[in-house]
Amino acid sequence: MLLTAAGLFAGLAAALGLSRFLASMLYGVTATNAGTYVGVALLLGTVALLSSFLPARRATKVDPMIAAARVVAQKSVSHSAT
């Protein structure tokens, strides 16, 4: 999440720096429309949170002993095939 926060801050700084260009490209958005900036930052933050949370939650449901046994079994099969 630290990288996400750094990216959001860098993106917001760049967007504020290029605000006049953004206003000319987006219909109905002023150069300093705070709602747009906050909305995009919240959307990107939510996507980043979900993209890291969902796989982590799924990984917590795996029994470590079963996962380790599968890794050992796969290594023994790949070594015997060569």
C-alpha angles and dihedrals in degrees: 000000000000091000090048092053091048090049092048093051092046091048093048091049091050092046092051090048091051095038096124091053091047091050091054091050099046120064115232096004120119122217093259103032100156093190092062093049093046092045094052092045091051092047094050092044091051092049091049092048093050093045090057099034100051097055090043091052091049091050092054090062093062117094106237093219093054092047091049092048091053092051092050091047092050092049092051091050093048092048093049092050094058 
